Amino acid sequence: KREKTLSSIKKKLKVAFGATKFGSNLPFACVSASPQDGAAPIGVDSLIDVLRSKVNMPQRDSTGPFMFSYDHAFPIKGQGTVLTGTVLSGAVKPAQ
């Protein structure tokens, strides 16, 4: 029954996504991290496989100059500012 339900939902989603810039040829990974019957998680391995096949990990040069693209700045009263973001190249060590 579960497979039949998932198949029906996938078909509907493909039609819906087909009308968008993403198209209908999308990978699906059906996951239940905490099934209602208390069983072990279902589909987590297939989710990991889909992500690994679609996500490209950027190659960063850790020897070049330190370049940091920040996303957010959080001022902390009396302490300074904390930045969050992505290291594009280089490396940094504590107390630098």
PDB file as gemmi writes it, atoms N, CA and C in Angstrom:
CRYST1    1.000    1.000    1.000  90.00  90.00  90.00 P 1                      
ATOM      1  N   LYS A   1       0.821  -1.191   0.000  1.00  0.00           N  
ATOM      2  CA  LYS A   1       0.000   0.000   0.000  1.00  0.00           C  
ATOM      3  C   LYS A   1       0.866   1.256   0.000  1.00  0.00           C  
ATOM      4  N   ARG A   2       1.956   1.238   0.766  1.00  0.00           N  
ATOM      5  CA  ARG A   2       2.828   2.410   0.843  1.00  0.00           C  
ATOM      6  C   ARG A   2       3.410   2.755  -0.524  1.00  0.00           C  
ATOM      7  N   GLU A   3       3.889   1.731  -1.232  1.00  0.00           N  
ATOM      8  CA  GLU A   3       4.485   1.964  -2.555  1.00  0.00           C  
ATOM      9  C   GLU A   3       3.461   2.532  -3.539  1.00  0.00           C  
ATOM     10  N   LYS A   4       2.236   2.061  -3.481  1.00  0.00           N  
ATOM     11  CA  LYS A   4       1.188   2.556  -4.369  1.00  0.00           C  
ATOM     12  C   LYS A   4       0.893   4.026  -4.070  1.00  0.00           C  
ATOM     13  N   THR A   5       0.820   4.368  -2.790  1.00  0.00           N  
ATOM     14  CA  THR A   5       0.576   5.750  -2.392  1.00  0.00           C  
ATOM     15  C   THR A   5       1.726   6.649  -2.833  1.00  0.00           C  
ATOM     16  N   LEU A   6       2.962   6.198  -2.606  1.00  0.00           N  
ATOM     17  CA  LEU A   6       4.127   6.988  -3.010  1.00  0.00           C  
ATOM     18  C   LEU A   6       4.181   7.177  -4.518  1.00  0.00           C  
ATOM     19  N   SER A   7       3.852   6.155  -5.267  1.00  0.00           N  
ATOM     20  CA  SER A   7       3.837   6.252  -6.723  1.00  0.00           C  
ATOM     21  C   SER A   7       2.826   7.298  -7.188  1.00  0.00           C  
ATOM     22  N   SER A   8       1.656   7.300  -6.579  1.00  0.00           N  
ATOM     23  CA  SER A   8       0.627   8.273  -6.920  1.00  0.00           C  
ATOM     24  C   SER A   8       1.079   9.702  -6.600  1.00  0.00           C  
ATOM     25  N   ILE A   9       1.696   9.875  -5.447  1.00  0.00           N  
ATOM     26  CA  ILE A   9       2.177  11.202  -5.055  1.00  0.00           C  
ATOM     27  C   ILE A   9       3.284  11.671  -5.992  1.00  0.00           C  
ATOM     28  N   LYS A  10       4.206  10.770  -6.365  1.00  0.00           N  
ATOM     29  CA  LYS A  10       5.287  11.122  -7.294  1.00  0.00           C  
ATOM     30  C   LYS A  10       4.726  11.585  -8.635  1.00  0.00           C  
ATOM     31  N   LYS A  11       3.706  10.887  -9.138  1.00  0.00           N  
ATOM     32  CA  LYS A  11       3.096  11.274 -10.413  1.00  0.00           C  
ATOM     33  C   LYS A  11       2.514  12.676 -10.332  1.00  0.00           C  
ATOM     34  N   LYS A  12       1.820  12.969  -9.252  1.00  0.00           N  
ATOM     35  CA  LYS A  12       1.226  14.293  -9.078  1.00  0.00           C  
ATOM     36  C   LYS A  12       2.300  15.373  -8.972  1.00  0.00           C  
ATOM     37  N   LEU A  13       3.372  15.069  -8.251  1.00  0.00           N  
ATOM     38  CA  LEU A  13       4.459  16.038  -8.110  1.00  0.00           C  
ATOM     39  C   LEU A  13       5.166  16.279  -9.441  1.00  0.00           C  
ATOM     40  N   LYS A  14       5.346  15.228 -10.239  1.00  0.00           N  
ATOM     41  CA  LYS A  14       5.980  15.395 -11.549  1.00  0.00           C  
ATOM     42  C   LYS A  14       5.155  16.304 -12.452  1.00  0.00           C  
ATOM     43  N   VAL A  15       3.842  16.151 -12.392  1.00  0.00           N  
ATOM     44  CA  VAL A  15       2.965  17.028 -13.178  1.00  0.00           C  
ATOM     45  C   VAL A  15       3.092  18.465 -12.681  1.00  0.00           C  
ATOM     46  N   ALA A  16       3.065  18.645 -11.364  1.00  0.00           N  
ATOM     47  CA  ALA A  16       3.162  19.991 -10.792  1.00  0.00           C  
ATOM     48  C   ALA A  16       4.504  20.634 -11.123  1.00  0.00           C  
ATOM     49  N   PHE A  17       5.596  19.899 -10.954  1.00  0.00           N  
ATOM     50  CA  PHE A  17       6.920  20.445 -11.255  1.00  0.00           C  
ATOM     51  C   PHE A  17       7.138  20.616 -12.753  1.00  0.00           C  
ATOM     52  N   GLY A  18       6.437  19.845 -13.564  1.00  0.00           N  
ATOM     53  CA  GLY A  18       6.560  19.962 -15.014  1.00  0.00           C  
ATOM     54  C   GLY A  18       6.159  21.338 -15.513  1.00  0.00           C  
ATOM     55  N   ALA A  19       5.334  22.027 -14.765  1.00  0.00           N  
ATOM     56  CA  ALA A  19       4.885  23.361 -15.152  1.00  0.00           C  
ATOM     57  C   ALA A  19       5.812  24.452 -14.621  1.00  0.00           C  
ATOM     58  N   THR A  20       6.916  24.076 -14.020  1.00  0.00           N  
ATOM     59  CA  THR A  20       7.859  25.051 -13.474  1.00  0.00           C  
ATOM     60  C   THR A  20       9.185  24.963 -14.214  1.00  0.00           C  
ATOM     61  N   LYS A  21      10.105  25.840 -13.830  1.00  0.00           N  
ATOM     62  CA  LYS A  21      11.431  25.820 -14.464  1.00  0.00           C  
ATOM     63  C   LYS A  21      12.234  24.573 -14.102  1.00  0.00           C  
ATOM     64  N   PHE A  22      11.814  23.837 -13.069  1.00  0.00           N  
ATOM     65  CA  PHE A  22      12.534  22.637 -12.652  1.00  0.00           C  
ATOM     66  C   PHE A  22      12.254  21.447 -13.559  1.00  0.00           C  
ATOM     67  N   GLY A  23      11.107  21.416 -14.197  1.00  0.00           N  
ATOM     68  CA  GLY A  23      10.745  20.318 -15.089  1.00  0.00           C  
ATOM     69  C   GLY A  23      10.266  19.098 -14.328  1.00  0.00           C  
ATOM     70  N   SER A  24       9.820  18.108 -15.058  1.00  0.00           N  
ATOM     71  CA  SER A  24       9.250  16.913 -14.427  1.00  0.00           C  
ATOM     72  C   SER A  24      10.271  15.802 -14.202  1.00  0.00           C  
ATOM     73  N   ASN A  25      11.488  15.994 -14.703  1.00  0.00           N  
ATOM     74  CA  ASN A  25      12.513  14.955 -14.572  1.00  0.00           C  
ATOM     75  C   ASN A  25      13.370  15.202 -13.327  1.00  0.00           C  
ATOM     76  N   LEU A  26      12.732  15.151 -12.167  1.00  0.00           N  
ATOM     77  CA  LEU A  26      13.427  15.383 -10.907  1.00  0.00           C  
ATOM     78  C   LEU A  26      13.621  14.072 -10.153  1.00  0.00           C  
ATOM     79  N   PRO A  27      14.723  13.960  -9.403  1.00  0.00           N  
ATOM     80  CA  PRO A  27      14.873  12.765  -8.575  1.00  0.00           C  
ATOM     81  C   PRO A  27      14.003  12.888  -7.330  1.00  0.00           C  
ATOM     82  N   PHE A  28      13.424  11.800  -6.895  1.00  0.00           N  
ATOM     83  CA  PHE A  28      12.622  11.774  -5.678  1.00  0.00           C  
ATOM     84  C   PHE A  28      13.239  10.799  -4.700  1.00  0.00           C  
ATOM     85  N   ALA A  29      13.250  11.184  -3.447  1.00  0.00           N  
ATOM     86  CA  ALA A  29      13.696  10.301  -2.370  1.00  0.00           C  
ATOM     87  C   ALA A  29      12.622  10.349  -1.297  1.00  0.00           C  
ATOM     88  N   CYS A  30      11.860   9.293  -1.184  1.00  0.00           N  
ATOM     89  CA  CYS A  30      10.780   9.230  -0.198  1.00  0.00           C  
ATOM     90  C   CYS A  30      11.375   8.796   1.133  1.00  0.00           C  
ATOM     91  N   VAL A  31      11.191   9.633   2.145  1.00  0.00           N  
ATOM     92  CA  VAL A  31      11.824   9.411   3.437  1.00  0.00           C  
ATOM     93  C   VAL A  31      10.803   9.516   4.553  1.00  0.00           C  
ATOM     94  N   SER A  32      10.913   8.633   5.500  1.00  0.00           N  
ATOM     95  CA  SER A  32      10.167   8.716   6.753  1.00  0.00           C  
ATOM     96  C   SER A  32      11.181   8.525   7.867  1.00  0.00           C  
ATOM     97  N   ALA A  33      11.625   9.641   8.441  1.00  0.00           N  
ATOM     98  CA  ALA A  33      12.658   9.576   9.469  1.00  0.00           C  
ATOM     99  C   ALA A  33      12.133   8.971  10.761  1.00  0.00           C  
ATOM    100  N   SER A  34      10.825   9.120  10.985  1.00  0.00           N  
ATOM    101  CA  SER A  34      10.227   8.596  12.216  1.00  0.00           C  
ATOM    102  C   SER A  34       8.846   8.028  11.875  1.00  0.00           C  
ATOM    103  N   PRO A  35       8.801   6.815  11.319  1.00  0.00           N  
ATOM    104  CA  PRO A  35       7.519   6.223  10.934  1.00  0.00           C  
ATOM    105  C   PRO A  35       6.545   6.147  12.110  1.00  0.00           C  
ATOM    106  N   GLN A  36       5.268   6.271  11.804  1.00  0.00           N  
ATOM    107  CA  GLN A  36       4.239   6.285  12.843  1.00  0.00           C  
ATOM    108  C   GLN A  36       4.179   4.978  13.625  1.00  0.00           C  
ATOM    109  N   ASP A  37       4.566   3.885  12.996  1.00  0.00           N  
ATOM    110  CA  ASP A  37       4.482   2.591  13.697  1.00  0.00           C  
ATOM    111  C   ASP A  37       5.710   2.309  14.561  1.00  0.00           C  
ATOM    112  N   GLY A  38       6.620   3.296  14.651  1.00  0.00           N  
ATOM    113  CA  GLY A  38       7.798   3.127  15.491  1.00  0.00           C  
ATOM    114  C   GLY A  38       8.917   2.345  14.837  1.00  0.00           C  
ATOM    115  N   ALA A  39       8.764   2.029  13.566  1.00  0.00           N  
ATOM    116  CA  ALA A  39       9.794   1.270  12.847  1.00  0.00           C  
ATOM    117  C   ALA A  39      11.038   2.140  12.628  1.00  0.00           C  
ATOM    118  N   ALA A  40      12.070   1.508  12.129  1.00  0.00           N  
ATOM    119  CA  ALA A  40      13.308   2.218  11.813  1.00  0.00           C  
ATOM    120  C   ALA A  40      13.055   3.202  10.665  1.00  0.00           C  
ATOM    121  N   PRO A  41      13.866   4.261  10.566  1.00  0.00           N  
ATOM    122  CA  PRO A  41      13.708   5.217   9.463  1.00  0.00           C  
ATOM    123  C   PRO A  41      13.721   4.521   8.110  1.00  0.00           C  
ATOM    124  N   ILE A  42      12.928   5.061   7.189  1.00  0.00           N  
ATOM    125  CA  ILE A  42      12.797   4.485   5.848  1.00  0.00           C  
ATOM    126  C   ILE A  42      13.307   5.490   4.822  1.00  0.00           C  
ATOM    127  N   GLY A  43      14.167   5.057   3.915  1.00  0.00           N  
ATOM    128  CA  GLY A  43      14.557   5.866   2.775  1.00  0.00           C  
ATOM    129  C   GLY A  43      15.698   6.838   2.993  1.00  0.00           C  
ATOM    130  N   VAL A  44      16.305   6.856   4.163  1.00  0.00           N  
ATOM    131  CA  VAL A  44      17.388   7.806   4.417  1.00  0.00           C  
ATOM    132  C   VAL A  44      18.575   7.515   3.495  1.00  0.00           C  
ATOM    133  N   ASP A  45      18.871   6.247   3.280  1.00  0.00           N  
ATOM    134  CA  ASP A  45      19.985   5.890   2.391  1.00  0.00           C  
ATOM    135  C   ASP A  45      19.731   6.363   0.966  1.00  0.00           C  
ATOM    136  N   SER A  46      18.490   6.256   0.486  1.00  0.00           N  
ATOM    137  CA  SER A  46      18.197   6.718  -0.880  1.00  0.00           C  
ATOM    138  C   SER A  46      18.294   8.238  -0.958  1.00  0.00           C  
ATOM    139  N   LEU A  47      17.930   8.944   0.113  1.00  0.00           N  
ATOM    140  CA  LEU A  47      18.084  10.401   0.140  1.00  0.00           C  
ATOM    141  C   LEU A  47      19.554  10.785   0.043  1.00  0.00           C  
ATOM    142  N   ILE A  48      20.399  10.101   0.792  1.00  0.00           N  
ATOM    143  CA  ILE A  48      21.836  10.369   0.739  1.00  0.00           C  
ATOM    144  C   ILE A  48      22.381  10.101  -0.655  1.00  0.00           C  
ATOM    145  N   ASP A  49      21.944   9.011  -1.280  1.00  0.00           N  
ATOM    146  CA  ASP A  49      22.396   8.686  -2.644  1.00  0.00           C  
ATOM    147  C   ASP A  49      21.989   9.768  -3.641  1.00  0.00           C  
ATOM    148  N   VAL A  50      20.742  10.241  -3.543  1.00  0.00           N  
ATOM    149  CA  VAL A  50      20.266  11.292  -4.456  1.00  0.00           C  
ATOM    150  C   VAL A  50      21.074  12.566  -4.248  1.00  0.00           C  
ATOM    151  N   LEU A  51      21.291  12.942  -3.003  1.00  0.00           N  
ATOM    152  CA  LEU A  51      22.064  14.156  -2.728  1.00  0.00           C  
ATOM    153  C   LEU A  51      23.492  14.043  -3.245  1.00  0.00           C  
ATOM    154  N   ARG A  52      24.112  12.891  -3.029  1.00  0.00           N  
ATOM    155  CA  ARG A  52      25.489  12.704  -3.506  1.00  0.00           C  
ATOM    156  C   ARG A  52      25.575  12.766  -5.025  1.00  0.00           C  
ATOM    157  N   SER A  53      24.545  12.288  -5.701  1.00  0.00           N  
ATOM    158  CA  SER A  53      24.580  12.279  -7.165  1.00  0.00           C  
ATOM    159  C   SER A  53      24.292  13.655  -7.760  1.00  0.00           C  
ATOM    160  N   LYS A  54      23.627  14.528  -7.018  1.00  0.00           N  
ATOM    161  CA  LYS A  54      23.208  15.820  -7.575  1.00  0.00           C  
ATOM    162  C   LYS A  54      23.992  17.020  -7.071  1.00  0.00           C  
ATOM    163  N   VAL A  55      24.624  16.916  -5.901  1.00  0.00           N  
ATOM    164  CA  VAL A  55      25.312  18.058  -5.312  1.00  0.00           C  
ATOM    165  C   VAL A  55      26.791  17.995  -5.668  1.00  0.00           C  
ATOM    166  N   ASN A  56      27.306  19.083  -6.189  1.00  0.00           N  
ATOM    167  CA  ASN A  56      28.726  19.168  -6.511  1.00  0.00           C  
ATOM    168  C   ASN A  56      29.443  19.896  -5.386  1.00  0.00           C  
ATOM    169  N   MET A  57      30.401  19.237  -4.782  1.00  0.00           N  
ATOM    170  CA  MET A  57      31.184  19.866  -3.731  1.00  0.00           C  
ATOM    171  C   MET A  57      32.260  20.723  -4.382  1.00  0.00           C  
ATOM    172  N   PRO A  58      32.312  21.998  -4.029  1.00  0.00           N  
ATOM    173  CA  PRO A  58      33.321  22.863  -4.643  1.00  0.00           C  
ATOM    174  C   PRO A  58      34.727  22.498  -4.167  1.00  0.00           C  
ATOM    175  N   GLN A  59      35.683  22.682  -5.049  1.00  0.00           N  
ATOM    176  CA  GLN A  59      37.080  22.453  -4.695  1.00  0.00           C  
ATOM    177  C   GLN A  59      37.661  23.799  -4.261  1.00  0.00           C  
ATOM    178  N   ARG A  60      38.182  23.842  -3.052  1.00  0.00           N  
ATOM    179  CA  ARG A  60      38.716  25.091  -2.528  1.00  0.00           C  
ATOM    180  C   ARG A  60      40.233  24.982  -2.368  1.00  0.00           C  
ATOM    181  N   ASP A  61      40.903  26.096  -2.658  1.00  0.00           N  
ATOM    182  CA  ASP A  61      42.352  26.160  -2.498  1.00  0.00           C  
ATOM    183  C   ASP A  61      42.658  26.631  -1.086  1.00  0.00           C  
ATOM    184  N   SER A  62      43.128  25.722  -0.240  1.00  0.00           N  
ATOM    185  CA  SER A  62      43.412  26.089   1.149  1.00  0.00           C  
ATOM    186  C   SER A  62      44.745  26.800   1.307  1.00  0.00           C  
ATOM    187  N   THR A  63      45.540  26.883   0.236  1.00  0.00           N  
ATOM    188  CA  THR A  63      46.846  27.535   0.334  1.00  0.00           C  
ATOM    189  C   THR A  63      46.804  28.980  -0.139  1.00  0.00           C  
ATOM    190  N   GLY A  64      45.760  29.381  -0.805  1.00  0.00           N  
ATOM    191  CA  GLY A  64      45.656  30.745  -1.317  1.00  0.00           C  
ATOM    192  C   GLY A  64      45.302  31.737  -0.228  1.00  0.00           C  
ATOM    193  N   PRO A  65      45.070  32.988  -0.604  1.00  0.00           N  
ATOM    194  CA  PRO A  65      44.698  33.999   0.380  1.00  0.00           C  
ATOM    195  C   PRO A  65      43.321  33.695   0.973  1.00  0.00           C  
ATOM    196  N   PHE A  66      43.127  34.086   2.224  1.00  0.00           N  
ATOM    197  CA  PHE A  66      41.854  33.832   2.895  1.00  0.00           C  
ATOM    198  C   PHE A  66      40.782  34.750   2.318  1.00  0.00           C  
ATOM    199  N   MET A  67      39.747  34.126   1.757  1.00  0.00           N  
ATOM    200  CA  MET A  67      38.605  34.878   1.224  1.00  0.00           C  
ATOM    201  C   MET A  67      37.338  34.308   1.847  1.00  0.00           C  
ATOM    202  N   PHE A  68      36.528  35.195   2.434  1.00  0.00           N  
ATOM    203  CA  PHE A  68      35.340  34.795   3.172  1.00  0.00           C  
ATOM    204  C   PHE A  68      34.158  35.613   2.673  1.00  0.00           C  
ATOM    205  N   SER A  69      33.134  34.941   2.207  1.00  0.00           N  
ATOM    206  CA  SER A  69      31.911  35.596   1.771  1.00  0.00           C  
ATOM    207  C   SER A  69      30.913  35.497   2.913  1.00  0.00           C  
ATOM    208  N   TYR A  70      30.578  36.642   3.512  1.00  0.00           N  
ATOM    209  CA  TYR A  70      29.702  36.557   4.671  1.00  0.00           C  
ATOM    210  C   TYR A  70      28.233  36.670   4.270  1.00  0.00           C  
ATOM    211  N   ASP A  71      27.377  35.991   5.042  1.00  0.00           N  
ATOM    212  CA  ASP A  71      25.935  36.001   4.808  1.00  0.00           C  
ATOM    213  C   ASP A  71      25.225  36.901   5.811  1.00  0.00           C  
ATOM    214  N   HIS A  72      25.615  36.783   7.061  1.00  0.00           N  
ATOM    215  CA  HIS A  72      24.942  37.528   8.125  1.00  0.00           C  
ATOM    216  C   HIS A  72      25.963  38.070   9.119  1.00  0.00           C  
ATOM    217  N   ALA A  73      25.614  39.195   9.740  1.00  0.00           N  
ATOM    218  CA  ALA A  73      26.428  39.774  10.796  1.00  0.00           C  
ATOM    219  C   ALA A  73      25.559  39.919  12.039  1.00  0.00           C  
ATOM    220  N   PHE A  74      26.067  39.418  13.157  1.00  0.00           N  
ATOM    221  CA  PHE A  74      25.324  39.464  14.412  1.00  0.00           C  
ATOM    222  C   PHE A  74      26.128  40.255  15.435  1.00  0.00           C  
ATOM    223  N   PRO A  75      25.681  41.474  15.775  1.00  0.00           N  
ATOM    224  CA  PRO A  75      26.397  42.237  16.809  1.00  0.00           C  
ATOM    225  C   PRO A  75      26.109  41.655  18.193  1.00  0.00           C  
ATOM    226  N   ILE A  76      27.159  41.501  18.988  1.00  0.00           N  
ATOM    227  CA  ILE A  76      27.004  40.996  20.344  1.00  0.00           C  
ATOM    228  C   ILE A  76      27.499  42.098  21.287  1.00  0.00           C  
ATOM    229  N   LYS A  77      26.576  42.635  22.045  1.00  0.00           N  
ATOM    230  CA  LYS A  77      26.860  43.782  22.902  1.00  0.00           C  
ATOM    231  C   LYS A  77      28.053  43.501  23.817  1.00  0.00           C  
ATOM    232  N   GLY A  78      29.015  44.408  23.764  1.00  0.00           N  
ATOM    233  CA  GLY A  78      30.195  44.298  24.614  1.00  0.00           C  
ATOM    234  C   GLY A  78      31.243  43.319  24.134  1.00  0.00           C  
ATOM    235  N   GLN A  79      30.985  42.593  23.043  1.00  0.00           N  
ATOM    236  CA  GLN A  79      31.925  41.575  22.568  1.00  0.00           C  
ATOM    237  C   GLN A  79      32.441  41.854  21.163  1.00  0.00           C  
ATOM    238  N   GLY A  80      31.576  42.309  20.295  1.00  0.00           N  
ATOM    239  CA  GLY A  80      31.952  42.532  18.908  1.00  0.00           C  
ATOM    240  C   GLY A  80      30.879  41.999  17.981  1.00  0.00           C  
ATOM    241  N   THR A  81      31.279  41.527  16.820  1.00  0.00           N  
ATOM    242  CA  THR A  81      30.344  41.055  15.819  1.00  0.00           C  
ATOM    243  C   THR A  81      30.729  39.659  15.359  1.00  0.00           C  
ATOM    244  N   VAL A  82      29.739  38.801  15.214  1.00  0.00           N  
ATOM    245  CA  VAL A  82      29.942  37.454  14.697  1.00  0.00           C  
ATOM    246  C   VAL A  82      29.443  37.424  13.259  1.00  0.00           C  
ATOM    247  N   LEU A  83      30.287  36.932  12.354  1.00  0.00           N  
ATOM    248  CA  LEU A  83      29.910  36.794  10.952  1.00  0.00           C  
ATOM    249  C   LEU A  83      29.696  35.328  10.626  1.00  0.00           C  
ATOM    250  N   THR A  84      28.680  35.044   9.817  1.00  0.00           N  
ATOM    251  CA  THR A  84      28.492  33.699   9.285  1.00  0.00           C  
ATOM    252  C   THR A  84      28.604  33.782   7.779  1.00  0.00           C  
ATOM    253  N   GLY A  85      29.141  32.742   7.157  1.00  0.00           N  
ATOM    254  CA  GLY A  85      29.295  32.752   5.719  1.00  0.00           C  
ATOM    255  C   GLY A  85      30.043  31.537   5.220  1.00  0.00           C  
ATOM    256  N   THR A  86      30.727  31.725   4.087  1.00  0.00           N  
ATOM    257  CA  THR A  86      31.407  30.626   3.409  1.00  0.00           C  
ATOM    258  C   THR A  86      32.851  31.007   3.125  1.00  0.00           C  
ATOM    259  N   VAL A  87      33.762  30.105   3.468  1.00  0.00           N  
ATOM    260  CA  VAL A  87      35.168  30.305   3.124  1.00  0.00           C  
ATOM    261  C   VAL A  87      35.338  29.911   1.655  1.00  0.00           C  
ATOM    262  N   LEU A  88      35.788  30.852   0.838  1.00  0.00           N  
ATOM    263  CA  LEU A  88      35.967  30.594  -0.592  1.00  0.00           C  
ATOM    264  C   LEU A  88      37.368  30.076  -0.905  1.00  0.00           C  
ATOM    265  N   SER A  89      38.364  30.566  -0.174  1.00  0.00           N  
ATOM    266  CA  SER A  89      39.736  30.069  -0.345  1.00  0.00           C  
ATOM    267  C   SER A  89      40.529  30.385   0.908  1.00  0.00           C  
ATOM    268  N   GLY A  90      41.680  29.742   1.029  1.00  0.00           N  
ATOM    269  CA  GLY A  90      42.538  29.972   2.164  1.00  0.00           C  
ATOM    270  C   GLY A  90      42.098  29.193   3.391  1.00  0.00           C  
ATOM    271  N   ALA A  91      42.735  29.506   4.489  1.00  0.00           N  
ATOM    272  CA  ALA A  91      42.437  28.844   5.755  1.00  0.00           C  
ATOM    273  C   ALA A  91      42.711  29.826   6.875  1.00  0.00           C  
ATOM    274  N   VAL A  92      42.103  29.578   8.003  1.00  0.00           N  
ATOM    275  CA  VAL A  92      42.313  30.424   9.182  1.00  0.00           C  
ATOM    276  C   VAL A  92      42.440  29.503  10.392  1.00  0.00           C  
ATOM    277  N   LYS A  93      43.234  29.940  11.359  1.00  0.00           N  
ATOM    278  CA  LYS A  93      43.443  29.167  12.579  1.00  0.00           C  
ATOM    279  C   LYS A  93      42.967  29.987  13.767  1.00  0.00           C  
ATOM    280  N   PRO A  94      42.654  29.315  14.875  1.00  0.00           N  
ATOM    281  CA  PRO A  94      42.245  30.069  16.066  1.00  0.00           C  
ATOM    282  C   PRO A  94      43.297  31.112  16.457  1.00  0.00           C  
ATOM    283  N   ALA A  95      42.815  32.241  16.928  1.00  0.00           N  
ATOM    284  CA  ALA A  95      43.649  33.364  17.394  1.00  0.00           C  
ATOM    285  C   ALA A  95      44.345  34.097  16.254  1.00  0.00           C  
ATOM    286  N   GLN A  96      43.947  33.909  15.027  1.00  0.00           N  
ATOM    287  CA  GLN A  96      44.521  34.672  13.913  1.00  0.00           C  
ATOM    288  C   GLN A  96      43.734  35.930  13.709  1.00  0.00           C  
TER     289      GLN A  96                                                      
END                                                                             
